[in-house]
Amino acid sequence: MYKLLEADHHSKNPDLLKEELEDLEFQVFRMQDNLKEIAKKSKVLGVDQANDEKLVIVYTPEDDQSCKIMLCDCETSYKGSWDFSIQATYADESTIHIGDIKGPANKGYGTICMDYLKELAIEQNIPKITGDIAERDWDHVDRLVHFYEKNDFYVKVNDEDKSGEIIWVSNL
């Protein structure tokens, strides 16, 4: 079912296997509680697994103006706020525009949320996702370019004025 269970259990010592199983059990119990709380105010899109093999819940608020994709980890109790978020809006009937991405880097959360955003766009027959790279992002622009290109976006960067744009077009 999950990567944790797919590992070659013959090469791990019994204590490590026991610890991993206990961690997974804890995450599943936490996931059940978090799902109940998140579902009260948001639409749950799915459960996924981050880079560190930890379970996460992906959800979106039920609202027609915004197109936010949020993520909550299953190691901590959900207290009404997300651990990662792609904040986007419907620019028009054919475009979702990403305004900001917030949360920790290098955990796989961005790719998970981006996959759900693209899936949402396809389900709603919205062929484009766009966004801007702003001057405030310039201290980590290389990481952003890598992230967007890895997620099948066309990236255009202007080093002179420290700006850029991204675009993803679905294969509808």
Secondary structure by P-SEA (a helix, b strand, c coil): cccccccccccccaaaaaaaaaaaaaaaaaaaaaaaaaaccccccccccccccbbbbbbbccccccbbbbbbbcccccccccccccccccccccbbbbcccccccccaaaaaaaaaaaaaaaaacccbbbbbbcccccccaaaaaaaaaaaccccccccccccbbbbbbbcc
